[in-house]
Amino acid sequence: MKRLVLVTVLLLSAGLPAHADTSVYTSKIPRSDADLQAAGSYCDQRLGPVMNGAITSARYKQCMLSRGWRYQSTTRVHAAPVHTWIDPDTGDTCHDILGGLGSSCGNV
C-alpha cells in the first residue's frame, strides 16, 4: 500500500511544472558564486529565506549589502498555463494530470 501511495505521489508531482524566482545580486569586486551562496545562506539564517513569489525585503537586501552584494533585480518565472476544458457529459471542468497521460475533472 505504501508503494502505491509513493508511486502515485511521484507520478502526480512529475506532471507539475516547476518554477522559481531568481534574485540577481552584483558586487563591485570580482567574487565567486560560492561567495554569493555563503552570503545568501548567512542572510537566510538570520532573516529567513525569501519565499518564491514574495518581494525581497529591505532588511534582506541590507543584509546582503553588508556581505558585499547589492540587490539588482528579481526575475519572475511564471508557471505554464494549465490547459482546461469542459466535459460535455458532466459539465465539469477538466485538466491534464500526469504530464498529459490522464485527466482530472470536477467543479471543486
C-alpha positions, -999 to 999 in steps of 0.1 A, spaced: 0 0 0 28 24 9 45 18 -25 12 26 -43 9 59 -25 45 67 -31 43 59 -68 11 80 -71 27 110 -54 58 107 -76 37 105 -108 15 134 -98 44 156 -89 62 148 -121 34 164 -141 35 197 -122 56 225 -138 84 237 -117 91 274 -114 112 297 -93 120 334 -90 156 344 -94 171 373 -75 202 390 -90 229 405 -68 261 423 -80 294 430 -64 319 458 -71 348 434 -69 350 401 -87 337 373 -64 327 337 -69 293 320 -69 304 303 -37 308 338 -20 273 347 -31 259 314 -18 276 319 15 262 354 18 227 341 9 229 313 35 240 338 62 211 361 54 187 331 52 197 320 87 193 355 101 161 366 84 146 335 68 147 327 31 129 348 6 99 328 -4 91 321 -41 68 349 -53 75 371 -23 91 406 -26 127 407 -13 125 427 19 146 458 26 161 440 56 172 411 34 187 435 8 206 453 36 219 420 50 232 410 15 247 445 11 265 441 45 281 410 30 292 429 -2 263 421 -25 240 448 -39 205 437 -50 199 444 -87 165 427 -96 143 397 -94 132 378 -125 98 363 -120 93 330 -137 56 322 -142 43 286 -144 29 275 -178 -9 280 -180 -30 249 -173 -50 236 -203 -86 232 -192 -118 221 -210 -154 213 -201 -165 177 -201 -196 176 -224 -212 147 -205 -209 161 -169 -203 198 -174 -172 195 -151 -140 215 -157 -111 191 -165 -74 195 -167 -44 173 -177 -25 153 -150 5 130 -151 21 151 -178 -8 146 -202 -12 109 -195 -45 114 -178 -71 140 -168 -89 151 -137 -124 166 -137 -145 183 -111 -161 216 -101 -143 219 -68 
